[in-house]
């Protein structure tokens, strides 16, 4: 069964619109016109200079909070153990051994291996990771250890 469509006349629509438009729009206040001649050059320059100084102060404040590094060490991590087992899992194992090595030596709350180190391990595909890797590790106050390429 098809639904019956209700016919709506134009007169009914006009009446509904008239009923809904009970509120009259508010009057718009006129804005006084001003000329550019009223502002002196000194005032323009001082306003522009003040805005520039404020922007510079905000940028300097954002750069100030840097993390304080407690410890920084350079290691040569042996990844030869990653060569045991299947060839197609060697790079995965190398990353795992690097994580284990850094947790053993730094005892971090959290560990971050940078993209550079990861790319160096995966540089020659999954089957041929490097046997040794020189890395620089830093530890900050929060216990976060970040491993960089050395």
The 8 nearest C-alpha neighbors of each residue, nearest first, counted from 0:
[[1, 2, 3, 4, 5, 6, 7, 8],
 [0, 2, 3, 4, 5, 6, 7, 8],
 [3, 1, 4, 0, 5, 6, 7, 8],
 [2, 4, 1, 5, 0, 6, 7, 8],
 [3, 5, 2, 6, 1, 7, 0, 8],
 [6, 4, 7, 3, 2, 8, 1, 11],
 [5, 7, 4, 8, 3, 9, 11, 12],
 [8, 6, 5, 9, 11, 12, 10, 4],
 [7, 9, 10, 11, 6, 12, 13, 5],
 [8, 10, 12, 11, 13, 7, 14, 6],
 [9, 11, 13, 8, 12, 14, 7, 15],
 [10, 12, 14, 9, 8, 13, 15, 7],
 [13, 11, 9, 15, 14, 10, 16, 8],
 [12, 14, 16, 10, 15, 11, 17, 9],
 [13, 15, 17, 11, 12, 16, 18, 10],
 [16, 14, 18, 12, 13, 17, 19, 11],
 [17, 15, 13, 19, 18, 14, 20, 12],
 [16, 18, 14, 20, 15, 19, 13, 21],
 [17, 19, 15, 16, 20, 14, 21, 13],
 [20, 18, 16, 17, 21, 15, 22, 14],
 [21, 19, 17, 18, 22, 16, 23, 15],
 [20, 22, 19, 18, 23, 17, 16, 24],
 [23, 21, 20, 24, 19, 25, 18, 17],
 [22, 24, 25, 21, 20, 26, 19, 17],
 [23, 25, 22, 26, 27, 20, 21, 28],
 [26, 24, 27, 23, 22, 28, 29, 21],
 [25, 27, 28, 24, 23, 29, 22, 30],
 [28, 26, 29, 25, 24, 30, 23, 31],
 [29, 27, 26, 30, 25, 31, 24, 32],
 [28, 30, 27, 31, 32, 26, 25, 33],
 [31, 29, 32, 28, 27, 33, 26, 34],
 [32, 30, 29, 33, 28, 34, 27, 35],
 [31, 33, 30, 34, 29, 35, 37, 36],
 [34, 32, 31, 35, 37, 36, 30, 38],
 [33, 35, 36, 37, 32, 38, 31, 39],
 [34, 36, 37, 38, 33, 39, 40, 32],
 [35, 37, 34, 38, 39, 33, 40, 43],
 [36, 38, 35, 34, 39, 33, 40, 42],
 [39, 37, 36, 35, 42, 40, 43, 34],
 [38, 40, 42, 41, 37, 43, 36, 35],
 [39, 41, 43, 42, 44, 38, 45, 36],
 [42, 40, 44, 43, 39, 45, 38, 46],
 [41, 43, 45, 39, 40, 44, 46, 38],
 [44, 42, 40, 46, 41, 45, 47, 39],
 [43, 45, 41, 47, 46, 42, 48, 40],
 [44, 46, 48, 42, 47, 43, 49, 41],
 [47, 45, 49, 43, 48, 44, 42, 50],
 [46, 48, 44, 50, 49, 45, 43, 51],
 [47, 49, 45, 51, 50, 46, 44, 52],
 [48, 50, 52, 46, 51, 47, 45, 53],
 [51, 49, 53, 47, 48, 52, 46, 54],
 [52, 50, 48, 54, 49, 53, 55, 47],
 [53, 51, 49, 55, 54, 50, 48, 56],
 [52, 54, 56, 50, 51, 55, 49, 57],
 [55, 53, 51, 57, 52, 56, 50, 58],
 [56, 54, 58, 52, 57, 53, 59, 51],
 [55, 57, 59, 53, 58, 54, 60, 52],
 [58, 56, 60, 54, 55, 59, 53, 61],
 [59, 57, 55, 61, 60, 56, 54, 62],
 [60, 58, 56, 62, 61, 57, 55, 63],
 [61, 59, 57, 63, 58, 62, 56, 64],
 [60, 62, 58, 59, 63, 57, 64, 56],
 [61, 63, 59, 60, 64, 58, 65, 57],
 [62, 64, 60, 61, 65, 59, 58, 66],
 [65, 63, 62, 66, 61, 60, 67, 59],
 [66, 64, 63, 67, 62, 68, 61, 139],
 [67, 65, 68, 139, 64, 140, 141, 69],
 [66, 68, 139, 140, 65, 69, 138, 141],
 [69, 67, 139, 138, 70, 66, 137, 140],
 [70, 68, 139, 138, 140, 67, 71, 137],
 [69, 71, 138, 137, 68, 72, 139, 136],
 [70, 72, 137, 136, 138, 69, 73, 135],
 [73, 71, 136, 135, 74, 137, 70, 134],
 [72, 74, 135, 134, 136, 149, 75, 71],
 [75, 73, 134, 133, 76, 135, 72, 136],
 [74, 76, 133, 132, 134, 131, 77, 73],
 [75, 77, 132, 131, 74, 78, 133, 97],
 [78, 76, 131, 79, 130, 75, 132, 80],
 [77, 79, 130, 131, 80, 81, 93, 76],
 [80, 78, 130, 81, 82, 77, 131, 129],
 [81, 79, 82, 78, 83, 77, 93, 96],
 [80, 82, 92, 93, 79, 89, 83, 78],
 [83, 81, 80, 79, 89, 84, 86, 78],
 [84, 82, 81, 80, 85, 89, 79, 86],
 [83, 85, 82, 86, 88, 81, 89, 87],
 [84, 86, 87, 88, 83, 89, 82, 126],
 [87, 85, 126, 88, 89, 84, 82, 125],
 [86, 88, 126, 85, 125, 89, 90, 91],
 [89, 87, 91, 86, 85, 90, 92, 125],
 [88, 90, 92, 81, 91, 126, 86, 125],
 [91, 89, 125, 93, 92, 128, 88, 121],
 [92, 90, 94, 88, 93, 89, 95, 125],
 [91, 93, 95, 89, 81, 90, 94, 96],
 [94, 92, 90, 96, 81, 95, 91, 78],
 [95, 93, 97, 91, 92, 96, 98, 90],
 [94, 96, 92, 98, 93, 97, 99, 91],
 [97, 95, 99, 93, 98, 94, 100, 92],
 [96, 98, 94, 100, 95, 99, 93, 101],
 [99, 97, 95, 101, 96, 100, 102, 94],
 [98, 100, 96, 102, 97, 101, 103, 95],
 [101, 99, 97, 103, 98, 102, 96, 104],
 [100, 102, 104, 98, 103, 99, 105, 97],
 [101, 103, 106, 99, 105, 104, 100, 107],
 [104, 102, 100, 101, 106, 105, 99, 98],
 [103, 105, 101, 102, 106, 100, 99, 107],
 [106, 104, 102, 107, 101, 103, 144, 138],
 [105, 107, 102, 103, 104, 108, 101, 142],
 [108, 106, 109, 142, 105, 144, 102, 143],
 [107, 109, 142, 143, 106, 110, 141, 144],
 [110, 108, 143, 107, 144, 142, 111, 145],
 [109, 111, 144, 143, 145, 107, 112, 108],
 [112, 110, 145, 144, 146, 113, 109, 143],
 [111, 113, 146, 145, 116, 110, 114, 147],
 [114, 112, 115, 116, 147, 146, 111, 117],
 [113, 115, 117, 116, 118, 112, 147, 119],
 [116, 114, 118, 113, 117, 119, 148, 147],
 [117, 115, 119, 148, 118, 114, 113, 147],
 [116, 118, 114, 120, 119, 115, 121, 113],
 [117, 119, 121, 115, 120, 116, 122, 114],
 [118, 120, 122, 116, 117, 121, 115, 129],
 [121, 119, 117, 128, 118, 122, 129, 116],
 [120, 122, 118, 124, 119, 123, 125, 90],
 [123, 121, 119, 118, 120, 124, 128, 125],
 [122, 124, 127, 121, 128, 125, 126, 120],
 [125, 123, 121, 126, 122, 127, 128, 90],
 [124, 126, 90, 87, 89, 127, 121, 88],
 [125, 127, 86, 87, 89, 124, 128, 90],
 [128, 126, 123, 125, 124, 129, 89, 90],
 [127, 129, 120, 90, 121, 123, 126, 130],
 [130, 128, 131, 120, 127, 132, 78, 79],
 [129, 131, 79, 78, 77, 128, 132, 81],
 [132, 130, 77, 78, 129, 76, 75, 133],
 [131, 133, 76, 75, 134, 129, 77, 130],
 [132, 134, 75, 149, 74, 76, 148, 131],
 [135, 133, 149, 148, 74, 147, 73, 132],
 [134, 136, 73, 149, 147, 72, 146, 148],
 [135, 137, 146, 72, 145, 71, 147, 73],
 [138, 136, 71, 145, 144, 70, 72, 68],
 [137, 139, 144, 70, 143, 69, 68, 142],
 [138, 140, 68, 69, 141, 142, 67, 143],
 [139, 141, 142, 69, 67, 68, 138, 143],
 [142, 140, 139, 143, 108, 138, 144, 109],
 [143, 141, 108, 107, 140, 139, 138, 144],
 [142, 144, 109, 141, 138, 139, 110, 108],
 [145, 143, 138, 110, 137, 107, 111, 142],
 [144, 146, 111, 137, 136, 112, 110, 147],
 [147, 145, 136, 112, 135, 113, 111, 134],
 [148, 146, 135, 134, 113, 136, 149, 116],
 [147, 149, 134, 116, 135, 115, 133, 146],
 [148, 134, 135, 133, 147, 73, 74, 132]]
